[in-house]
Amino acid sequence: MIFTGRKLTRPARRRFHGDGVVGGVLIALVVIGALLAPWLPLPDPLTNNLVAMFQPPGSDGHLLGTDQLGRDLLARILSGARLSLMVVLIAAAIAAVIGTLLGMLAGYLGGWVDALIMRLMDIQLAVPFILLILLVMALFGTTLSNIIVIMGVTSWAIYARVARAKTLEIRELEYIEAVKAMGFSTPRILLRHVLPNLATPLVVLLTLDIPRLIVLEASIGFLGMGIQPPTPTLGNLIGEGRSYMLLAQWLVFWPGVVIAMLVIGCNLLGDHLLRKTHTRLD
């Protein structure tokens, strides 16, 4: 990105918009395919067909081939992408809500509230995620709700840091002093006057954090600690396919491509929004 004073040069502006378009297209391809999968003319992703085991891509109507049990890989990838995206988006929403509320309270109230929330953040960041999820799964099982909650609850710290830093700036503004003098309550000030000013940086942060959650969810599935087969997710598809990599490389390749499309797309879109925000501020 090239900055000249406060304006972007024309080549930089073209790259600026091009990144966002490419990112949006990559995300849209996966999301639209995942949402439309139940209505597409595809086999049932859970139905075994041992006669069609390890069919290569393009054979007998199987665009991406079949797996070790003869199940259509495209159907399983789209079904798995839909489930993985649902897990990631709900977990990201939980993390954003918790982190934003705690960050606003820490930044606005200060004092012992700020110190307590900052120490909770330090503790959360100090606990290895894999150990935590192993403990939770051992105690409560590998259910969908458990995975969503643990991913959301362990991802709030970055949102809290951003919300706290921005709130520290906002609380010193004159209009905040004015609404305080008018007798507005703290919850009303935070929700009606502070939160709207946090929306832009938090949305940008959300687009940049979702790729991390996508990889995290895929890693959990790959390690066998996530949603269990035969229900497909992008992570457990790769985990199942690794045993057959020498025989059927497509079992690992195509789920990996979909994960890469989502991660690269979200990163490009998030970077586009970040630069757009900085350009407006300049």
ZAMARGU-4260 file (C-alpha; in steps of 0.2 Angstrom, whole numbers, plus 5000, padded with zeros to 4 digits):
<rodrens>
0) 5000/5000/5000 | 5007/5017/4995 | 5002/5032/5005 | 5006/5050/4999 | 5001/5062/5012
5) 4982/5058/5015 | 4978/5051/4998 | 4982/5034/4990 | 4990/5034/4973 | 4980/5026/4959
10) 4989/5010/4958 | 4988/5008/4977 | 4969/5012/4976 | 4967/4998/4963 | 4976/4986/4974
15) 4966/4992/4989 | 4949/4988/4981 | 4955/4973/4972 | 4960/4964/4988 | 4943/4967/4995
20) 4935/4960/4980 | 4946/4945/4979 | 4943/4941/4997 | 4924/4943/4996 | 4923/4932/4981
25) 4933/4918/4990 | 4922/4919/5005 | 4906/4920/4994 | 4911/4904/4984 | 4912/4894/5000
30) 4898/4902/5009 | 4885/4901/4995 | 4890/4883/4991 | 4888/4878/5009 | 4871/4886/5011
35) 4865/4879/4994 | 4872/4861/4997 | 4855/4854/5004 | 4847/4859/4987 | 4861/4854/4975
40) 4860/4838/4966 | 4873/4829/4977 | 4873/4812/4986 | 4869/4811/5005 | 4886/4816/5013
45) 4883/4802/5027 | 4877/4788/5015 | 4891/4774/5012 | 4893/4767/4995 | 4907/4754/4997
50) 4906/4750/4978 | 4912/4768/4975 | 4927/4768/4987 | 4941/4780/4982 | 4934/4786/4966
55) 4946/4799/4959 | 4939/4817/4955 | 4928/4818/4940 | 4923/4799/4940 | 4905/4793/4939
60) 4898/4810/4943 | 4909/4813/4958 | 4917/4830/4955 | 4930/4829/4969 | 4930/4810/4970
65) 4924/4799/4985 | 4932/4794/5002 | 4936/4777/5010 | 4918/4773/5012 | 4912/4779/4995
70) 4904/4795/5001 | 4904/4810/4989 | 4918/4821/4994 | 4910/4837/4987 | 4894/4834/4997
75) 4904/4831/5013 | 4915/4846/5011 | 4900/4858/5008 | 4891/4850/5023 | 4907/4851/5033
80) 4910/4869/5028 | 4892/4874/5033 | 4895/4866/5051 | 4912/4873/5053 | 4907/4891/5048
85) 4892/4890/5060 | 4904/4885/5074 | 4916/4899/5070 | 4903/4913/5068 | 4894/4909/5084
90) 4910/4907/5094 | 4917/4924/5086 | 4900/4932/5091 | 4902/4926/5109 | 4920/4931/5110
95) 4916/4949/5103 | 4901/4952/5115 | 4911/4946/5131 | 4927/4955/5126 | 4918/4971/5121
100) 4908/4972/5137 | 4923/4969/5148 | 4934/4980/5138 | 4921/4995/5139 | 4919/4992/5158
105) 4938/4992/5161 | 4941/5007/5150 | 4927/5017/5157 | 4927/5013/5175 | 4946/5011/5178
110) 4952/5008/5195 | 4950/4990/5203 | 4938/4985/5189 | 4951/4989/5176 | 4964/4980/5186
115) 4953/4964/5189 | 4948/4963/5171 | 4966/4965/5165 | 4972/4951/5177 | 4958/4940/5170
120) 4964/4943/5153 | 4982/4939/5158 | 4976/4922/5165 | 4965/4918/5150 | 4980/4921/5138
125) 4992/4911/5149 | 4981/4895/5149 | 4986/4885/5133 | 4970/4882/5123 | 4973/4864/5119
130) 4975/4859/5137 | 4959/4869/5141 | 4949/4860/5127 | 4955/4843/5132 | 4949/4846/5150
135) 4932/4852/5144 | 4930/4838/5132 | 4935/4825/5145 | 4923/4832/5158 | 4908/4837/5147
140) 4910/4828/5130 | 4914/4833/5112 | 4897/4841/5109 | 4893/4855/5097 | 4888/4867/5110
145) 4903/4863/5121 | 4915/4867/5106 | 4906/4883/5102 | 4906/4889/5120 | 4924/4885/5124
150) 4930/4893/5108 | 4920/4909/5112 | 4925/4910/5130 | 4943/4908/5126 | 4944/4921/5113
155) 4938/4937/5121 | 4954/4944/5126 | 4959/4953/5110 | 4942/4961/5109 | 4943/4967/5127
160) 4960/4975/5123 | 4954/4984/5108 | 4938/4990/5117 | 4947/4995/5132 | 4960/5006/5122
165) 4946/5014/5112 | 4935/5017/5127 | 4950/5026/5136 | 4950/5038/5122 | 4931/5041/5121
170) 4928/5044/5139 | 4939/5059/5139 | 4929/5067/5125 | 4918/5082/5129 | 4902/5075/5124
175) 4904/5061/5136 | 4907/5074/5150 | 4891/5082/5144 | 4880/5066/5145 | 4888/5063/5162
180) 4883/5080/5168 | 4865/5077/5162 | 4864/5062/5174 | 4864/5048/5162 | 4868/5031/5170
185) 4884/5022/5166 | 4875/5008/5156 | 4866/5020/5145 | 4882/5030/5142 | 4891/5014/5137
190) 4878/5007/5126 | 4872/5023/5117 | 4887/5033/5117 | 4903/5022/5118 | 4898/5006/5110
195) 4893/5014/5093 | 4911/5022/5092 | 4918/5005/5095 | 4909/4997/5080 | 4921/5000/5066
200) 4937/4994/5075 | 4928/4979/5082 | 4921/4974/5065 | 4938/4975/5057 | 4945/4965/5071
205) 4931/4952/5069 | 4936/4949/5051 | 4954/4947/5055 | 4950/4935/5070 | 4938/4924/5061
210) 4953/4916/5051 | 4961/4911/5067 | 4945/4903/5073 | 4943/4894/5057 | 4961/4886/5058
215) 4958/4883/5077 | 4941/4874/5073 | 4950/4864/5059 | 4964/4860/5071 | 4952/4853/5084
220) 4944/4842/5071 | 4960/4836/5064 | 4966/4831/5081 | 4950/4821/5084 | 4944/4833/5099
225) 4930/4841/5089 | 4914/4835/5081 | 4915/4817/5078 | 4913/4807/5062 | 4903/4803/5052
230) 4897/4821/5054 | 4909/4831/5043 | 4919/4846/5047 | 4933/4853/5037 | 4945/4848/5051
235) 4940/4830/5053 | 4939/4828/5034 | 4957/4831/5034 | 4960/4820/5049 | 4951/4806/5041
240) 4960/4808/5025 | 4978/4808/5031 | 4978/4789/5033 | 4975/4788/5014 | 4986/4801/5008
245) 4997/4789/4997 | 4981/4781/4990 | 4969/4796/4988 | 4977/4813/4990 | 4961/4822/4986
250) 4954/4818/5003 | 4966/4830/5011 | 4969/4842/4996 | 4951/4848/4993 | 4946/4851/5012
255) 4963/4860/5013 | 4959/4871/4998 | 4942/4876/5006 | 4951/4881/5022 | 4964/4891/5013
260) 4950/4900/5003 | 4941/4905/5019 | 4957/4910/5028 | 4964/4920/5014 | 4947/4928/5009
265) 4944/4934/5027 | 4962/4940/5028 | 4961/4950/5012 | 4944/4957/5017 | 4949/4962/5034
270) 4965/4970/5027 | 4954/4980/5015 | 4943/4986/5029 | 4957/4990/5040 | 4966/5001/5026
275) 4949/5009/5022 | 4947/5014/5040 | 4964/5021/5041 | 4961/5031/5025 | 4945/5038/5032
280) 4954/5043/5048 | 4968/5052/5038
</rodrens>
